[in-house]
Amino acid sequence: FIPTRDDGEVALELRHPGLVRYLIKVFEFMWARAVPLSAGAPYETAPDGITEIQHSIAKLLVEGHVDEAIARRLGMNVRTCRAHIAKLATALGSGSRAQLGFLIAQSGLLKQEPDA
């Protein structure tokens, strides 16, 4: 059931399998990108100098995702994503993309959850 008016007095029952599958995919897409309400602001710098969003980017980089895919998954434009990658590289002292992946893995950055 979904509301059809702002007052919540009328609802629409959805039964079409294609529409239900689509809504499930939209929900799962949004759920995968959600953060707990108790989590800190995504751009708040953690004690290690890396923001929560940069932790997320580091995880996706190590998984092998390209900038465009990372940006899409995190709901940002590619230029913003690349700016975060550059800041992450600076924070870890990386001079190349390959070295950045190595330094992320070596730093233990992905073993710890960012503090909220």
N, C-alpha and C positions, 0 to 999 in steps of 0.2 A: 504494500500500500504506500502511495505517496500523496502528500497533500496537494490539493489543486488550488486552494485559496490561502491567503496569508492568515486568515482567522482560524485555520485548522478544522473547520466544520465539515469540509467535504474532502474525500480522498478518492483516489483512483486505484483500482486493483489491477496489477500488472500480471498477466499470465502467459504472454507470448514467449516461448522459449528463447528466441533470438534476442529479444529485448532484455530478458532476465540475464542471459549470458553476458550481454554488453554491459549491463549495470554491475554485474559481478566483477568484470575486468576493470571497469572504472574504479570501483571500490578498492580492489587489490592494488591497482596502480597508486592510488592516493594513500592507502594504508602503508605501502612499502616506503613512502617518502615522509610519513608522519613522524613527529618527535613527541615524546611524552610531555605533558604539560609541566611536569616537574623539571624537565631539562632546561639548562641555561639557554640564553640567547645564542643562536648559531654563529654569530659573529663576535661573541665575547671571547677574549683571549684567555686560554687556560694557563696554569702556571708554567707549562713547558713552552709557552710562546706560540702555540699552534691553536687556532680557533677550532670549534666543533665542526664547522663546515670543511675546514682543511683536513680534519681527521677523516671525514667522510670521503673527501676527494682522494686522500692517500690510500684508503681501503680500495676504492674503485680503480685507482692507478695500478696498484699491485695485482688486482684481479685481471688487468690487461685491457681495460676499457679506454677508448680514445676520448679526446677532449669533448667532442660533440655528444657522445653517449653519456659521459659524466654530466655535462651541462643539462642534458635532457632529463636524466634521472633525478637531478637535484633541483630542477625547475629554475635554472638560471641561463643567461645567454653565454655563448662560448667565450666571448671576451672576458667576462667576469670570472668564468671558470679558469681561464688561462692566467688571469691576474692572481687568483688564489694559488695556482700551481707554482707561479713564480715566487710568491711569498713563502710558500712551503719549501721550495728549493733554497731560497735565501736562508731561511731559518735552520735548515739542515746542512747548509754549506755545500750544496750540490752545484756542479758545473755542467751537467748534462742530464737528459731524461733517464738514461740507463743508470747513471750514478744515483739519481733521485730514488728510483725503485730500490736499489741496493741499500741506500741510507735509510729509507723508510723501514725496510725489513730489519736492518741491523739495529735501528734505534729502539725497537720494542714499542714503537708508537701504536701499532695495531693490537698489541696484547693488552693494553689498558683501555678502559672506557674513559672518554673525556668526562671530567667532573662537571656536574651540573651546578 
